[in-house]
Amino acid sequence: MKDKLPIKEVVALGFFMFALFLGAGNLIFPPILGQQSGESVWSAILGFLVTGVGLPLLAIITISNVEGNLDVLSERVHKTFAKVFPLVIYLTIGPFFGIPRTGTVVYEVGVVPFLSDANGFSLFLSTFIFFSMTYWLALNPAKLVDRVGKVLTPILLILIVIISIRGLYSPIGDIGKATETYLDGAFFSGFLEGFLTMDAIAALVFGIVVINRIQEKGVKTIQDIRSYTIKAGIIAGVGLSFVYMTLAYIGATSVNAIGMQDNGGAILTAVTSLLFGPFGTILLAVVITGACLTTSIGLVSACGEYVSRRFKSIPYPVIIAILCLFSFTMANLGLSQLISVSLPLLIAIYPITIVLISLSVGHKGKQLPSALYMGAIIGAGVVSLYDGLTMAGFEQDFLSRAFAYLPLYAEGIGWIVPSVVGGLIGYFYQFGKK
């Protein structure tokens, strides 16, 4: 048993975790936030960091307390909840949404700009190569830290630093004016935007991969596993914060040169072309491909290890082969339809995830009653499930009018007050029974 890991191994674990989180979405959100917040960019990005970095770090700490086992965390609510919730989490953020999306983003950003005629065959070939690489790199989880944390991530980070430094020291314009959303309360607006990364869900999924890698290095005690997981999470958090802040600044200084854009991907494409010329398109394609590949590897490994833990009779290589094949098929045939179902589901389960994480932070010091968990999750779930149904097109006018009276509902976090009330009801119910 190892009592201590070398610093270089801890750093590699941190780089590995950084790469798992840094998907294409994480590169696209900050530039659009920068454009819209303008002169209030630093207040906005500070709020973004609280929920976009702080909340996932809190989730990593929480999942480390149960050695990466989301089933154990979910059992604090109810045994039935523990059978359903983790499976929904892994399937939704994995093969039903996250994994297929990585392949299509690589095609759209990393391949299409270099084609004179994009067609179905080019998509087929691109995604086949991408998911073949994902399968090969995920096939041996024990080598993930060496392959991703020590090789792929440093290359990816160097390229991002090149873009960031050029954007910081040679900005293409002055910082623009804040739009209406950020004129008043820029911090709170950024705080809400940070929720959109949904990295708190990803943290619960990636926890099993990171903790298994730590255990494979000979660390066995829960205290040491937790300590190294937190250290790796801090390294990843620092890296993500650097990326978010620099990309937000690049977005804030881009308005005069490229105008207001609809999404962060368009901003990055235009800015890198202005900063680096034709080479900028290649640079951005490599960065996006690297970010998507590391995220895809992490998601496939996490889902594969979770399923193999639940269904021990199915070999891990078979599971990840099925995951990659399914994701490849969806990327070519039905991703848009799959996303139309998965996104509402993510909207529905995200507040429930945040409540579970928040309560579990206090669980270590004092065993919280299951009725408190259940009440808080039911309170949040009633609102979040309706939000998911609304996104799926099943909105009801009378329910929308009723929910509109909830505090912060217009800001997208109307589930907070019902969750607190539900938790208090559950607590006093349990107290009354005793």
C-alpha positions in Angstrom: 0.0 0.0 0.0 1.3 3.5 -0.9 1.0 6.1 1.8 2.0 9.0 -0.6 1.9 9.6 -4.3 4.7 11.6 -6.0 3.8 15.2 -6.8 4.1 14.5 -10.6 1.4 11.8 -10.2 -0.9 14.2 -8.4 -0.3 16.8 -11.1 -1.0 14.2 -13.8 -4.3 13.2 -12.0 -5.2 16.9 -11.9 -4.5 17.3 -15.6 -6.5 14.2 -16.2 -9.5 15.6 -14.4 -9.1 18.9 -16.1 -9.2 17.2 -19.5 -12.3 15.2 -18.5 -14.2 18.4 -17.8 -12.9 20.5 -20.7 -15.4 19.6 -23.4 -16.4 21.8 -26.3 -19.2 23.4 -24.3 -16.7 24.6 -21.7 -14.8 26.4 -24.4 -17.9 27.9 -26.0 -19.7 29.3 -23.0 -17.1 31.9 -21.7 -16.6 33.8 -25.0 -20.3 34.5 -25.4 -20.5 35.5 -21.7 -17.6 37.9 -22.4 -19.3 39.5 -25.4 -22.6 40.0 -23.5 -21.1 41.2 -20.2 -18.6 43.6 -21.8 -17.3 46.0 -19.2 -18.8 43.9 -16.4 -16.9 40.8 -17.6 -14.9 40.3 -14.4 -18.0 40.4 -12.2 -19.8 38.1 -14.5 -17.0 35.6 -14.8 -16.6 35.5 -11.0 -20.2 34.5 -10.7 -19.6 31.9 -13.5 -16.7 30.4 -11.6 -18.7 29.9 -8.4 -21.2 27.5 -10.2 -19.1 26.5 -13.2 -16.0 25.5 -11.1 -17.0 25.6 -7.4 -20.1 23.4 -7.8 -18.3 20.6 -9.7 -15.4 20.7 -7.2 -18.0 20.3 -4.4 -19.4 17.3 -6.4 -15.9 15.8 -6.7 -15.4 16.1 -2.9 -18.8 14.6 -2.3 -18.3 11.6 -4.6 -14.9 11.0 -3.1 -16.5 10.4 0.3 -18.2 7.3 -1.1 -15.2 6.1 -3.2 -16.9 7.2 -6.4 -20.0 5.0 -5.9 -23.0 7.1 -6.9 -25.3 4.2 -5.8 -24.2 4.7 -2.2 -24.7 8.5 -2.4 -28.2 7.9 -3.8 -29.2 5.4 -1.1 -29.2 8.3 1.4 -32.5 9.3 -0.3 -34.2 5.9 -0.8 -33.3 2.5 -2.2 -35.6 2.9 -5.1 -34.1 6.3 -5.9 -30.6 4.6 -5.8 -31.7 2.1 -8.4 -33.0 4.7 -10.9 -31.1 8.0 -10.4 -27.5 6.8 -11.1 -28.6 4.9 -14.2 -30.4 7.9 -15.5 -27.4 10.1 -14.8 -24.9 7.8 -16.6 -27.1 7.1 -19.6 -28.2 10.7 -20.1 -24.8 12.4 -19.9 -23.1 9.4 -21.6 -24.5 7.6 -24.6 -27.8 9.5 -24.8 -26.2 12.9 -25.1 -22.6 13.6 -24.1 -20.7 10.9 -26.0 -22.4 11.2 -29.5 -22.2 15.0 -29.2 -18.4 15.0 -28.9 -18.2 13.2 -32.2 -20.4 15.6 -34.1 -18.7 18.7 -32.6 -15.4 17.4 -33.8 -16.8 16.9 -37.3 -18.5 20.3 -37.4 -15.5 22.3 -36.1 -12.5 20.2 -36.8 -13.4 18.6 -40.2 -16.0 20.6 -42.1 -14.0 23.8 -42.4 -11.4 21.9 -44.4 -13.9 20.2 -46.8 -15.1 21.6 -50.1 -18.2 19.3 -49.9 -19.3 18.1 -46.5 -21.6 15.0 -46.9 -22.9 12.0 -45.1 -19.8 9.9 -46.0 -17.4 12.5 -44.5 -19.5 12.5 -41.3 -19.4 8.6 -41.2 -15.6 8.5 -41.7 -14.9 11.3 -39.2 -17.0 9.8 -36.4 -15.8 6.2 -37.2 -12.2 7.4 -36.7 -13.1 9.4 -33.6 -15.0 6.6 -31.8 -12.4 4.1 -32.8 -9.8 6.2 -31.1 -12.1 6.7 -28.1 -12.5 2.9 -27.8 -8.8 2.2 -28.1 -7.8 4.8 -25.5 -10.6 3.8 -23.1 -9.9 0.1 -23.5 -7.3 0.1 -20.7 -8.5 2.4 -17.9 -5.3 1.9 -15.9 -3.3 3.8 -18.6 -5.7 6.7 -18.9 -3.7 9.0 -16.5 -0.5 8.3 -18.5 -2.2 8.8 -21.9 -4.5 11.6 -21.1 -3.0 13.3 -18.0 0.6 13.1 -19.1 0.4 13.3 -22.9 -2.9 14.7 -24.4 -3.7 17.2 -21.7 -0.3 19.0 -21.7 -0.5 19.4 -25.5 -4.1 20.6 -25.3 -3.2 23.1 -22.5 -0.2 24.5 -24.4 -2.4 25.2 -27.4 -5.1 26.9 -25.2 -2.4 28.9 -23.5 -1.1 30.1 -26.9 -4.6 31.3 -27.9 -5.1 32.9 -24.5 -1.8 34.7 -24.3 -2.2 36.1 -27.8 -5.7 37.2 -27.0 -4.6 38.8 -23.7 -1.6 40.7 -25.0 -2.8 41.4 -28.5 -6.5 42.0 -28.1 -8.4 42.6 -31.3 -10.3 45.5 -29.8 -11.4 47.3 -26.6 -13.8 45.8 -24.1 -17.4 46.4 -25.3 -20.5 47.6 -23.4 -22.6 45.3 -21.3 -25.9 44.1 -22.7 -29.2 44.3 -20.8 -28.7 41.0 -19.0 -25.5 42.2 -17.5 -26.2 45.9 -16.9 -27.4 45.2 -13.3 -26.3 42.2 -11.3 -23.6 40.9 -13.6 -22.3 38.5 -10.9 -25.7 36.9 -10.5 -26.1 36.6 -14.3 -22.7 34.9 -14.5 -23.7 32.7 -11.6 -26.7 31.5 -13.5 -24.7 30.9 -16.7 -22.4 28.6 -14.7 -25.2 26.2 -14.1 -25.5 25.7 -17.9 -22.2 23.8 -18.0 -23.9 21.1 -16.0 -20.5 20.0 -14.8 -21.8 19.0 -11.4 -23.5 16.0 -13.1 -20.3 15.3 -15.0 -18.3 15.4 -11.7 -20.5 12.6 -10.2 -19.9 10.6 -13.4 -16.1 11.2 -13.7 -15.6 10.5 -10.0 -15.5 6.8 -10.5 -12.8 7.1 -13.1 -10.5 9.3 -11.1 -10.9 7.4 -7.9 -10.3 4.0 -9.6 -7.1 5.4 -11.0 -6.0 6.6 -7.6 -6.7 3.1 -6.1 -4.8 1.4 -8.9 -1.7 3.4 -7.8 -1.9 1.6 -4.4 -3.9 4.2 -2.4 -6.6 2.3 -0.5 -7.7 4.2 2.6 -10.8 6.5 2.1 -8.9 9.4 3.8 -6.1 9.2 1.3 -8.4 8.7 -1.7 -10.4 11.7 -0.7 -7.3 13.8 -0.1 -5.8 13.0 -3.6 -9.2 13.4 -5.3 -9.5 16.9 -3.8 -6.0 17.9 -4.7 -6.6 16.7 -8.3 -9.9 18.6 -8.3 -8.1 21.8 -7.2 -5.6 21.5 -10.0 -8.4 20.9 -12.5 -10.3 23.9 -11.0 -7.4 26.2 -11.4 -6.9 25.1 -15.0 -10.6 25.6 -15.8 -10.7 29.0 -14.1 -7.7 30.1 -16.3 -9.4 29.0 -19.4 -12.8 30.5 -18.5 -11.3 33.9 -17.6 -9.1 34.3 -20.6 -11.8 33.2 -23.1 -14.3 35.5 -21.5 -11.8 38.4 -21.9 -11.2 37.4 -25.5 -15.0 37.5 -26.0 -15.3 40.9 -24.3 -12.7 42.5 -26.6 -14.1 41.0 -29.8 -17.3 42.9 -30.4 -15.8 45.8 -32.4 -13.9 43.5 -34.7 -16.4 40.7 -35.3 -19.7 42.1 -34.0 -22.1 40.4 -31.7 -22.4 36.6 -32.4 -25.0 34.1 -31.5 -22.7 31.5 -29.9 -19.3 31.1 -28.5 -18.1 28.8 -31.3 -18.6 31.5 -33.9 -16.6 33.9 -31.7 -13.7 31.5 -31.3 -13.6 30.8 -35.0 -13.6 34.5 -35.9 -11.1 35.5 -33.2 -8.6 32.8 -33.9 -8.7 33.6 -37.6 -8.0 37.3 -36.9 -5.2 36.5 -34.4 -3.5 33.7 -36.3 -4.7 34.0 -39.9 -5.3 30.7 -41.8 -3.4 28.8 -39.1 -6.1 29.9 -36.6 -8.6 27.5 -38.1 -6.2 24.6 -37.8 -5.3 25.6 -34.2 -8.9 25.8 -33.1 -9.7 22.5 -34.8 -7.0 20.8 -32.9 -8.1 22.3 -29.6 -11.7 21.4 -30.1 -10.8 17.8 -31.2 -8.5 17.3 -28.2 -11.1 18.6 -25.8 -13.9 16.5 -27.2 -11.7 13.4 -27.4 -10.6 13.5 -23.8 -14.2 14.1 -22.7 -15.4 11.2 -24.8 -12.8 8.9 -23.4 -13.7 9.9 -19.9 -17.4 9.5 -20.4 -17.0 6.1 -22.1 -14.7 4.9 -19.3 -17.0 6.2 -16.6 -20.1 4.6 -18.0 -18.2 1.4 -18.8 -16.8 1.1 -15.2 -20.2 1.9 -13.7 -22.0 -0.7 -15.8 -19.3 -3.3 -15.2 -19.6 -2.7 -11.4 -23.4 -3.1 -11.6 -23.4 -6.1 -14.0 -20.2 -8.0 -13.2 -21.0 -10.7 -15.8 -20.5 -8.3 -18.7 -16.8 -7.7 -19.5 -15.6 -4.1 -19.6 -14.3 -4.2 -23.2 -17.7 -5.4 -24.4 -19.5 -2.6 -22.5 -17.4 0.2 -24.0 -17.6 -1.4 -27.4 -21.4 -1.2 -27.2 -21.2 2.4 -25.9 -18.9 3.5 -28.7 -21.0 1.7 -31.4 -24.2 3.2 -30.1 -22.7 6.7 -29.9 -21.3 6.3 -33.4 -24.7 5.3 -34.7 -26.4 8.2 -33.0 -23.9 10.7 -34.2 -24.7 9.6 -37.8 -28.4 8.9 -37.7 -30.4 10.3 -34.8 -28.5 12.7 -32.6 -30.9 15.6 -33.0 -33.8 13.4 -31.9 -31.8 12.0 -29.1 -30.8 15.5 -27.9 -34.4 16.6 -28.0 -35.1 13.9 -25.4 -31.9 14.1 -23.4 -31.7 17.9 -22.9 -35.1 18.1 -21.1 -34.0 15.1 -19.0 -30.8 16.9 -18.1 -32.8 20.0 -17.2 -35.1 17.8 -15.0 -32.3 16.0 -13.1 -29.8 18.8 -12.7 -31.5 20.6 -9.7 -32.0 17.2 -8.1 -28.3 16.5 -8.5 -27.4 19.9 -6.9 -29.7 19.2 -3.9 -28.1 15.7 -3.4 -24.6 17.2 -3.5 -25.4 20.1 -1.2 -27.0 17.8 1.4 -24.2 15.3 1.2 -21.7 18.0 2.1 -23.3 18.3 5.5 -23.8 14.5 5.8 -20.2 13.8 6.7 -20.4 15.7 10.0 -23.9 14.6 10.9 -26.0 11.8 9.6 -28.9 13.6 7.9 -32.3 11.8 8.0 -33.4 10.2 4.7 -36.8 12.1 5.0 -34.9 15.4 4.8 -33.2 14.2 1.6 -36.5 12.9 0.2 -38.4 16.1 1.0 -35.8 18.4 -0.5 -35.4 16.3 -3.7 -39.2 16.1 -4.1 -39.5 19.8 -3.7 -36.8 20.5 -6.3 -38.0 17.7 -8.5 -41.6 19.0 -8.9 -40.3 22.2 -10.4 -37.4 20.8 -12.4 -39.5 18.0 -13.9 -42.0 20.5 -15.1 -39.1 22.6 -16.5 -37.9 19.5 -18.4 -41.4 18.9 -19.7 -41.7 22.5 -20.8 -38.4 22.2 -22.8 -39.8 19.0 -24.4 -42.9 21.0 -25.5 -45.4 19.9 -22.9 -46.0 23.2 -21.3 -49.4 23.9 -19.5 -50.4 27.5 -19.2 -52.1 27.2 -15.8 -49.0 25.4 -14.3 -46.6 28.0 -15.8 -48.7 30.8 -14.3 -48.6 29.0 -10.9 -44.9 28.3 -11.0 -44.2 31.9 -12.0 -45.1 33.0 -8.4 -42.1 31.1 -7.1 -39.1 33.2 -6.2 -36.3 33.2 -8.8 -38.4 31.1 -11.2 -37.9 33.6 -14.0 -34.1 33.3 -13.5 -34.3 29.5 -13.9 -33.7 28.5 -10.3 -37.3 28.4 -9.0 -36.7 25.0 -7.5 -34.6 26.4 -4.6 -37.4 27.5 -2.3 -39.6 24.4 -2.8 -36.5 22.3 -2.1 -35.8 24.1 1.2 -39.4 23.9 2.2 -39.6 20.2 1.3 -36.4 19.5 3.2 -37.7 21.2 6.3 -41.0 19.3 6.1 -39.0 16.0 5.8 -36.8 16.9 8.7 -39.6 17.8 11.1 -41.6 14.7 9.9 -38.6 12.5 10.9 -38.2 14.4 14.1 -41.9 13.9 15.0 -41.6 10.2 14.4 -38.7 10.0 16.9 
